[in-house]
Amino acid sequence: MSTPLITIAVQRRDEEDVWILLTLDRVPSEPWQLHFCLGRHIDASSLEGGELIHQSGSYKVIAPHPGSRELALCCRKTAFKRLTDLPQGFFLSLPESREGAQIMPVTIAGQELGLDSPAPAGKELAEVETEHGIVPQPRRLVRLEGNFRLAERAHVRGPGNLAALLGHFNDLTSLALEQDHDAEISLVQGELPAEGYRLLIRPQGIEIAAGDVAGWRHGLVSLAQWYLQHGESLPCIEVEDAPRFGLRVIHLDCGRHFQPMASLKRLLRQMSLYKFNRFHWHLTDDEGWRLEIKAFPTLTEVGAWRGHGLAIGPQLSGGAARYGGCYSQAEARELVAYAASLGIEVIPEIDIPGHCHAAIKALPELLIEPEDHSRYLSVQYFDDNVLNPALPGTYHFLERVMDEVCELFPSPLIHMGGDEVPHGVWTDSPACQRLMVQQGYQDIRELQGHLLRHCQGYLAAKGRRMVGWEEILQGDKVSQEAIICAWTSFQAGLDAAAAGYPVLMAAAQYLYLDLACSENIEEPGLYWAGTPNLEQVYSCDPAPADFHANDNILGVLSPLWSELVHTRDRLDYMLFPRMLATAEVAWSLPGDKDWGHFCARLPGQLAILDQQQVRYRTPQR
Ligand code: ACM
């Protein structure tokens, strides 16, 4: 039989529920099942034309009624507004034969979202005169008379060995600057704030003053941007600059879709061009455990792979084929060293106690309490993704993982997740009930605090500080040493800061780079927290000037969750140009930000991204 074709149509039979109609043009004569991925929960009782026999996360399996080629399924109370919401990764499975289970690919022949007026993808940017400049906007930049000619092999003198700094500069510019006593570019010591620099380009030479290595690096990066826009004849300028926030972070979810090392290094280089100084590496999630842990080889042998017939079924972009990947410890070390060479520290994240489907599938004997009959459903529709804070195996697992993570990552900050633990978990676990009685806990969420407090103490004994999503405050057990990543709103971050916690601002409404940039149905991305366009991202302010606990706002974190990021082009598209806007939110003082001026500087930056073959989204408002 030739490959079946499937058509997908979305129907709205009432205000809140979405019906998805799936029609196959032909089906095998023997019994078959339809497999696909859909980021929604299907109401099993709604099914027409078949039975829902499995759903876990986004993975769904339907057995048709005899003779049926049409299926209808209902997703209750959900929005469905984008082509990227539609189900994908279809295939049929046929009964076991002597050759084993048979898989038959299914081709999508048509899809209809049932929304007839696609919203515009955005408005053109205001007509402004292009101006070469620096992103993020420095505190002061003035043009001086004349030009300086930057030769390919110009010489640089400065304190100590400059090999690492010049290596970074040369990597960004493809120049070949060398250290020498007799030099036209000097790095000099200056009284400047942390990471601050003064860059002076005059016809006779260039001077970068700074009080620390980070300052010289930022001065060189600004010089690199200037060179990449002007070429060798650099208009003379004086720049004085320092960051608003000390931590400027890009997060990438490598759990949902594995991102190859080359993509990560490319991202680190791009981050360095915009003065980000931390990479938050989200290494584990329900759909994949990506970091080799020597104590538990199955974490990656099993937990890093998904596909038909595997412990973890197909997820997200789906398909029957084995999909995944992991980072060996050697690769993790390599990435840490590469990031350090660009002035970036890698903060690893092991996301617990929720988001642990892959870990639990890899180590069921350690992480499952057979008598636990609690029922829950996570926001991404897993019913088996939470570690049990009352099992000895959980602590054994986490301590070995933290041991190895601390060995691999020199960062003083280790992120332990803590987000989105679903309601209903642990309520029917005898071990949890015993722990609650023993500890005198009244609220089930105290168990989460209990586990995270243990991790905080364990990390502290190794000289590390725990970072977590804002839910680590639930259960009121972690100390104010913990750094809070506030993601549900800026207000959540302001509240945590006012309560005495250091905070990274990651408000989804502005800083989540996985959100779609517009209402257009073809615009890829999620939209649960809105569709922030470039101007909205640019214009946000994480900490009002009159906010009394400003000192507790350590920085700005822009996450890219990867449910929909399955190719490098999509990675580029979601990151750029909004990452330039978040760079300016994190670095520049509110009084130095100006949307019109940013638009004027944008074409110069896009030309740099073009040189680097970055497939950015055409900027719009
Ligand atoms: C999160 O978006 N769950 C931190």
Residues whose N, C-alpha, C, O or C-beta is under 5 A from the ligand:
A	BS01	ACM	D419 E420 W469 W487
